[in-house]
Amino acid sequence: MKDEPDKTLPPSTPVLIGAGQFMEKGKSPSVSLPPMGIAAAAGQRALDDTGAPKQVAAALDALVSVRIFPDSWNRPRDPNPFGRAENPPFAIASRLGAEPELSIYGNVGGNTPQKYINEMAVRIVRGEIEMAMVVGGEALKTAQLAVREGIDLDWQEQDNRAFEDRGIGESLSTPHEFAHGLGVPIQTYPLFENALRHRDQHSLQSHLAAMASLMQPFNAVASQNPYASYGEPRSAQELATVTAENRFICLPYPKWMNAMDGVNQGAAVILTSVAKARELDIGEDKWVFLHGCSEANERLLVSERLNYSSSPALGMNTRQALAMAGKTLAEMECFDIYSCFPSAVAIACEELGLACDDPRGLTVTGGLPFFGGPGNNYSLHGIASMVEKLRRKPYAFGLITANGGYLTKHASGVYSCQPLASEWQLPDSDSIQREVDSLDYPVFTETPQGDATIETYTVCFKRGEPVRSIVIGRLLTTDERFVANTAAEPQLFDDLIKHDWIGRRGQVRQCGELNLFEPV
């Protein structure tokens, strides 16, 4: 049991009182829920979890809808072949019988679930709102199957009520980067992974084994999670072995090292103040406190990063969240480290000083390759799972790290059923952002020319065959960084795959609108 409730706890202290998850699997698209239906089903489970669903729904004066993937790529919102909910927050609220005064449609990023929990907590402390739901859902698998099977769906919903659309958010790539292949997650994270491989002096086979050793415990957790979409048990050897099924996507990642977004999943959490929770007689066995939180961004463009084997903003941001909680990493009993790709996990562990094989485990869900990657909403599943786990261990503390973009935007949360020891106050994230921004970053050029060396690279595959390489390099004369491609030659691809090309010298030049790196 947790400590006796502290009646001196400030009434405005934010507290999570409900959490819910929902998944559809194995249904025909014709009878499956649309994204807002899945989100609302998760929201209803969060309401039910409070023990007072009708009272809480009536008291909801804020609802944040996590942005769905089909709305995450362009501005304005792309046409959807099946239509869409034009007012996502109210499409969810209406299904729940709620009438929030504040309704927000979030911006893009896997960091946003924690980011919006932080924001709602601040608004609760300030007395701007009393009860908030952060909720999201995806029906990506249904859409994939419907297109494949030629099934027409009607997901169009109109609602003229006003809501706040946060839009796409920060631009995370330039046209120049995108033309060379950056800005697509499955082609960008491998650049980090190959930098780690080179640093650790791994052959391709030894690095495949290392990644499999890192990710197999995630798979083991997913295999026991009823909300996991890809929870089939897989051995480390199976994960490390490249086959026709576990084919290379981008070097060095086979299929099962990638986030899997073909899911129908939703999650929701509900926050309120201690005063409101007591007013509604929400049992204190439901209460989970946000002890610490923080946010920080790396340089937004991948081409401008400090290097490709670290993430200073992730480390600073998480240390600040722990400091706010007055806790150390050693005092955390459970973790959910954002796990879209192995490099994201490995770099996070290094920044935190956490062993990759820590016996406490690195996930409470099973991670994005095995639990599933429901767009921007994965971390909300991590938080909902953490709430459930902490209620069974009321003295325990848990840490969530959430990542948006390409190890770009970071948010962290420290949670526990234990009451806060002092008044809740958001830390100064601007200070650590200034520290991140003041680091000594390399200069980038779009028009490189001359002798150069490779800083990191990857090879992209299509149906198991190499089709393109992406090189990030440095000019030997000026140390300026550039992005380029190599010639699409089978023998060259074969050499890039079999050998470590980082540090390889060559010539870079402009070839039409692209840069071409030619090894010597």
C-alpha positions in Angstrom: 0.0 0.0 0.0 1.1 3.6 -0.5 1.5 6.1 2.3 -1.6 7.5 3.9 -2.9 10.4 1.9 -1.3 13.8 2.8 -4.2 16.1 3.5 -1.8 19.0 3.2 -1.1 18.2 -0.4 -2.0 21.4 -2.4 -5.5 21.1 -3.8 -4.2 22.2 -7.2 -1.7 19.3 -7.5 -2.2 17.5 -10.8 -3.0 13.8 -10.7 -3.8 11.1 -13.2 -7.1 9.3 -12.3 -7.9 7.2 -15.3 -6.1 5.4 -18.1 -7.4 3.1 -20.9 -6.3 1.3 -24.0 -8.1 -0.3 -26.9 -7.1 -2.5 -29.9 -8.9 -4.0 -32.8 -7.3 -7.0 -34.6 -8.6 -9.5 -37.1 -11.8 -7.7 -38.1 -12.9 -6.9 -41.6 -12.5 -3.2 -42.5 -16.2 -3.0 -43.2 -17.0 -3.5 -39.4 -13.9 -1.8 -37.9 -13.9 1.5 -36.1 -12.5 4.7 -37.7 -9.6 6.4 -35.9 -11.8 8.6 -33.8 -13.9 5.6 -32.9 -10.8 3.8 -31.6 -9.7 6.9 -29.7 -13.1 7.2 -28.1 -13.2 3.5 -27.2 -9.9 4.1 -25.3 -11.3 7.3 -23.8 -14.3 5.4 -22.5 -12.1 2.8 -20.9 -10.2 5.7 -19.2 -13.5 7.1 -18.0 -14.5 3.7 -16.7 -11.1 3.3 -15.0 -11.8 6.3 -12.8 -14.8 4.5 -11.2 -17.0 7.5 -11.9 -17.3 7.6 -15.7 -20.5 9.8 -16.0 -19.3 12.3 -13.4 -15.9 12.6 -15.0 -17.2 12.9 -18.5 -19.5 15.7 -17.4 -16.6 17.4 -15.7 -14.2 17.2 -18.7 -13.5 20.8 -19.7 -10.4 20.0 -21.8 -9.7 17.4 -24.4 -6.4 17.0 -26.4 -6.6 14.7 -29.4 -3.2 13.4 -30.5 -2.7 14.0 -34.2 -3.3 11.0 -36.4 -0.7 9.8 -39.0 -2.7 10.7 -42.1 -2.8 14.3 -40.9 0.9 14.4 -40.0 2.7 15.0 -43.3 1.5 18.1 -45.1 -0.3 21.3 -44.5 -3.2 21.7 -45.1 -4.5 18.3 -44.1 -4.2 15.8 -47.0 -7.3 14.3 -48.6 -8.1 10.9 -47.1 -9.6 8.3 -49.4 -12.2 7.4 -46.8 -12.9 10.9 -45.5 -12.0 12.1 -42.0 -13.3 13.7 -38.8 -12.9 17.4 -39.6 -13.0 18.2 -35.9 -11.1 15.4 -34.2 -11.4 16.6 -30.5 -15.2 16.9 -30.8 -15.5 13.7 -32.8 -14.1 12.0 -29.7 -15.9 14.1 -27.1 -19.3 13.6 -28.8 -18.9 9.8 -28.6 -18.1 10.2 -24.9 -20.9 12.5 -24.0 -18.4 15.3 -23.1 -18.5 19.0 -23.9 -15.0 20.4 -23.3 -14.5 24.1 -23.4 -10.9 23.6 -24.4 -10.3 21.3 -27.4 -7.0 20.8 -29.0 -5.8 18.8 -32.0 -2.1 18.2 -31.4 0.9 18.7 -33.6 3.2 16.0 -35.0 5.6 14.0 -32.9 5.9 10.9 -30.7 6.8 13.3 -27.9 3.4 14.9 -27.9 1.5 12.6 -25.5 3.9 13.5 -22.7 4.1 17.1 -23.9 0.4 17.6 -23.7 0.2 15.8 -20.3 2.8 18.4 -19.1 0.7 21.2 -20.6 -2.6 20.0 -19.1 -0.8 19.6 -15.7 0.3 23.2 -15.8 -3.2 24.5 -16.7 -4.7 22.5 -13.9 -2.2 24.0 -11.4 -3.0 27.5 -12.7 -6.7 26.9 -12.3 -7.3 27.3 -16.0 -9.0 23.9 -16.3 -10.2 21.2 -13.9 -10.4 18.0 -15.8 -8.5 17.0 -19.0 -8.3 14.0 -21.3 -5.3 13.3 -23.6 -6.4 10.7 -26.1 -5.4 9.3 -29.5 -6.2 6.5 -31.8 -5.1 5.1 -35.2 -6.9 2.8 -37.7 -3.9 2.4 -39.9 -4.3 -1.4 -40.4 -8.0 -1.0 -41.3 -7.0 1.6 -44.0 -4.3 -0.6 -45.4 -6.6 -3.6 -45.6 -9.5 -1.6 -47.1 -7.2 -0.3 -49.9 -5.9 -3.7 -50.5 -9.3 -5.4 -50.6 -11.1 -2.6 -52.5 -13.5 -1.8 -49.6 -15.0 1.7 -49.5 -15.2 3.2 -46.1 -17.0 6.4 -44.9 -15.1 8.1 -42.2 -16.3 11.6 -43.0 -17.6 13.6 -40.0 -18.5 17.2 -39.9 -18.6 19.4 -36.8 -18.5 23.2 -37.0 -17.6 23.8 -33.4 -14.3 25.7 -32.8 -11.2 23.8 -31.9 -7.5 24.7 -31.7 -5.5 23.0 -34.4 -1.8 23.0 -33.5 -0.8 22.0 -37.1 2.1 20.1 -38.2 4.6 21.8 -36.0 8.3 22.3 -36.6 9.8 21.4 -40.0 12.2 18.5 -39.5 13.7 18.3 -42.9 14.5 20.5 -45.9 13.7 19.8 -49.6 17.5 19.3 -50.1 17.6 16.6 -47.3 14.5 14.9 -48.5 15.7 14.7 -52.1 18.7 12.7 -50.8 16.5 10.4 -48.6 16.6 12.1 -45.2 13.3 12.8 -43.5 11.8 9.3 -43.8 12.2 7.5 -40.4 13.1 4.1 -41.9 15.9 5.8 -43.9 17.1 8.2 -41.2 17.5 6.2 -38.0 19.8 3.7 -39.8 22.3 6.6 -40.1 22.5 6.7 -36.3 22.7 3.0 -36.1 25.6 2.7 -38.5 27.4 5.4 -36.5 27.0 3.3 -33.4 28.1 0.2 -35.3 31.3 1.9 -36.4 32.1 3.3 -33.0 31.7 -0.1 -31.4 33.8 -1.7 -34.2 31.1 -4.3 -35.0 30.9 -6.3 -38.2 27.5 -6.4 -39.8 26.8 -9.8 -38.2 28.0 -8.9 -34.8 25.9 -5.7 -34.9 22.8 -7.6 -36.0 23.4 -9.9 -32.9 23.8 -6.8 -30.6 20.6 -5.2 -31.9 18.7 -8.5 -31.5 20.0 -8.9 -27.9 18.8 -5.3 -27.2 15.3 -5.8 -28.7 14.4 -9.4 -27.9 13.4 -8.4 -24.3 11.0 -5.9 -25.8 9.5 -8.7 -27.9 9.2 -10.9 -24.7 7.1 -8.1 -23.0 5.0 -7.6 -26.1 4.2 -11.4 -26.2 2.5 -11.0 -22.8 0.7 -7.8 -23.7 -3.0 -8.2 -24.8 -2.8 -4.8 -26.6 0.3 -5.7 -28.7 -0.3 -6.0 -32.4 3.0 -7.9 -33.3 3.5 -9.9 -30.1 4.5 -13.2 -31.6 7.4 -14.5 -29.6 10.7 -14.3 -31.5 14.2 -15.4 -30.4 17.2 -13.1 -30.6 18.6 -15.4 -33.3 15.4 -15.0 -35.3 15.6 -11.2 -35.0 19.2 -11.2 -36.1 18.8 -13.5 -39.1 18.1 -11.8 -42.4 15.6 -13.9 -44.4 13.1 -13.4 -47.2 10.5 -12.5 -44.4 12.9 -10.6 -42.1 14.4 -8.8 -45.1 16.6 -5.7 -44.9 14.6 -2.4 -45.0 17.6 -0.1 -44.6 21.1 -1.2 -43.6 21.6 -2.5 -40.9 17.9 -2.9 -40.0 15.9 -6.0 -41.0 12.1 -5.8 -40.9 11.7 -6.6 -37.2 14.1 -3.8 -36.1 11.6 -1.2 -37.4 8.5 0.4 -35.8 5.4 -1.3 -37.1 2.6 1.1 -37.9 0.0 -1.3 -39.3 -2.1 -1.1 -36.1 -5.5 -0.3 -34.8 -4.7 1.0 -31.4 -5.9 3.8 -29.0 -5.0 5.1 -25.6 -6.2 7.8 -23.2 -5.4 9.2 -19.8 -7.4 11.6 -17.6 -5.8 14.3 -15.4 -7.4 16.5 -12.8 -6.5 18.3 -9.5 -6.4 16.7 -6.1 -9.3 18.9 -5.1 -11.5 17.8 -8.0 -10.6 14.2 -7.5 -11.7 14.4 -3.9 -14.8 16.3 -4.9 -15.8 13.5 -7.3 -14.8 10.9 -4.7 -12.2 9.3 -7.0 -10.6 6.5 -5.0 -7.0 7.4 -4.0 -6.0 3.9 -5.1 -6.5 5.3 -8.7 -4.2 8.3 -8.2 -0.9 8.5 -10.1 1.2 11.6 -9.7 3.4 13.3 -12.4 6.4 13.8 -10.1 8.7 15.1 -12.8 8.6 16.2 -16.5 10.7 18.1 -19.0 11.0 18.8 -22.7 13.9 19.7 -25.0 14.8 19.5 -28.7 17.9 18.6 -30.6 18.8 20.7 -33.7 15.7 20.1 -35.8 17.5 19.1 -39.0 19.3 15.8 -39.0 22.1 17.3 -41.2 22.9 19.8 -38.4 23.2 17.3 -35.5 26.2 17.4 -33.2 27.0 13.8 -34.2 25.1 10.6 -35.0 25.8 8.6 -31.8 24.4 10.9 -29.1 21.4 12.9 -28.2 22.3 15.7 -25.7 18.7 17.1 -25.5 17.4 13.6 -24.6 19.9 13.3 -21.7 19.5 16.8 -20.4 15.7 16.7 -20.6 15.4 13.3 -18.7 17.9 14.4 -16.0 15.8 17.5 -15.5 12.6 15.4 -15.1 14.4 13.2 -12.5 15.6 16.3 -10.7 12.1 17.7 -10.6 11.0 14.4 -9.0 13.9 14.5 -6.6 14.8 11.0 -7.7 17.7 9.2 -9.3 17.8 6.7 -12.1 18.5 4.0 -9.5 15.2 4.8 -7.8 13.2 4.0 -10.9 11.6 0.6 -10.9 10.2 0.5 -14.4 10.9 2.3 -17.7 9.4 2.8 -21.1 12.2 4.0 -23.3 11.0 5.2 -26.7 11.9 2.3 -29.1 11.0 3.1 -32.7 14.4 1.7 -33.8 17.3 0.1 -31.9 19.5 3.2 -32.2 16.8 5.3 -30.4 17.0 2.8 -27.5 20.8 2.5 -27.4 21.4 6.2 -27.5 18.7 6.9 -24.8 20.4 4.3 -22.5 23.8 5.9 -23.0 22.4 9.4 -22.3 20.7 8.2 -19.2 23.6 5.9 -18.0 21.2 3.0 -18.1 22.6 -0.5 -19.1 20.9 -1.9 -22.2 20.4 -5.2 -20.3 19.2 -3.5 -17.1 17.3 -6.2 -15.2 14.4 -3.8 -14.6 13.6 -3.9 -18.3 13.3 -1.0 -20.7 9.6 -1.2 -21.7 6.2 -1.7 -20.2 4.5 -2.2 -23.5 6.8 -4.2 -25.8 8.0 -1.3 -27.9 7.1 0.0 -31.3 8.4 -3.0 -33.4 6.4 -5.5 -31.4 3.7 -3.7 -29.4 3.1 -1.6 -32.5 3.7 2.0 -33.5 0.3 3.9 -33.5 1.6 7.0 -35.1 2.2 9.9 -32.7 0.3 8.2 -30.0 2.7 5.3 -28.9 3.9 7.0 -25.7 0.3 7.4 -24.5 0.2 3.6 -24.5 3.4 3.6 -22.5 2.0 6.0 -20.0 -1.4 4.1 -19.7 0.6 0.9 -19.2 2.8 2.6 -16.6 -0.2 3.8 -14.7 -1.5 0.2 -14.5 1.9 -1.1 -13.4 2.4 1.5 -10.8 -1.0 1.0 -9.2 0.1 -2.6 -8.5 3.3 -1.3 -6.9 2.3 1.9 -5.1 5.8 2.6 -3.8 7.4 2.4 -7.2 8.5 5.1 -9.6 8.6 4.8 -13.3 10.2 6.8 -16.1 8.8 7.5 -19.6 10.9 8.9 -22.5 9.0 10.1 -25.6 10.7 10.9 -28.9 9.4 12.8 -31.9 11.0 13.1 -35.3 14.4 11.5 -35.7 15.8 11.7 -32.2 14.6 15.3 -32.5 12.0 16.3 -29.9 12.1 14.8 -26.4 9.7 14.8 -23.5 10.1 12.8 -20.3 7.8 12.0 -17.3 8.4 10.5 -13.9 5.3 8.8 -12.4 4.3 7.2 -9.0 1.3 6.6 -6.8 3.3 8.2 -4.0 2.1 11.8 -3.2 4.4 14.7 -4.1 6.7 15.9 -1.3 6.4 19.5 -2.3 4.3 21.9 -4.4 4.1 20.9 -8.1 6.0 23.3 -10.3 7.1 22.9 -13.9 10.9 23.1 -14.3 12.6 25.7 -16.6 13.0 23.7 -19.8 14.2 26.9 -21.6 17.5 26.7 -19.6 18.4 23.3 -20.9 17.2 24.2 -24.4 19.7 27.1 -24.4 22.4 24.7 -23.3 21.6 22.3 -26.1 21.5 25.2 -28.6 24.9 26.5 -27.5 26.8 23.3 -28.4 29.4 23.5 -31.1 27.6 22.2 -34.2 29.2 21.5 -37.6 28.5 23.8 -40.5 26.4 22.2 -43.3 26.6 22.9 -47.0 24.2 22.0 -49.8 26.9 22.5 -52.5 29.9 20.4 -51.5 32.8 19.9 -53.8 36.1 18.1 -53.5 37.8 15.6 -51.2 35.6 14.2 -48.5 35.1 11.4 -46.0 32.0 9.5 -44.9 30.6 10.3 -41.4 27.7 7.8 -41.6 25.6 6.1 -44.3 22.9 3.6 -45.1 21.7 1.5 -48.0 18.0 1.4 -48.7 16.2 -1.7 -49.9 13.1 -2.4 -51.9 11.6 -5.9 -51.6 14.9 -7.1 -50.2 17.1 -5.6 -53.0 19.4 -2.6 -52.5 18.2 0.4 -54.5 19.8 3.5 -53.0 22.5 4.7 -50.6 22.5 7.8 -48.4 25.8 9.3 -47.3 26.5 12.0 -44.7 30.0 13.2 -45.0 32.6 15.9 -44.3 34.7 17.9 -46.7 38.4 17.4 -45.9 39.3 21.0 -46.5 36.7 22.8 -44.5 35.1 20.1 -42.3 31.7 21.2 -43.6 29.1 18.5 -43.5 27.0 17.4 -46.5 24.5 14.8 -47.6 24.9 12.8 -50.9 24.0 9.6 -52.6 26.3 7.2 -54.4 25.9 5.7 -57.8 23.2 3.0 -58.0 25.7 0.2 -58.9 25.1 -3.4 -57.6 28.8 -3.9 -56.9 29.0 -0.7 -54.9 25.9 -1.5 -52.9 27.4 -5.0 -52.2 30.6 -3.4 -50.8 28.6 -0.8 -48.7 26.7 -3.7 -47.2 29.5 -6.1 -46.5 32.1 -3.5 -45.2 32.1 -0.5 -42.9 32.4 2.5 -45.1 32.5 5.1 -42.3 35.8 7.0 -42.7 36.1 6.0 -46.3 37.5 8.8 -48.5 36.2 9.9 -51.9 35.1 12.8 -54.0 31.8 14.7 -53.7 30.3 16.8 -56.4 27.0 18.1 -57.6 25.2 16.0 -60.1 22.1 17.8 -61.2 20.0 18.6 -58.2 21.7 15.9 -56.1 25.2 15.5 -54.6 27.2 12.4 -55.6 29.8 10.7 -53.5 32.4 8.7 -55.4 34.8 6.5 -53.4 38.5 6.4 -54.1 
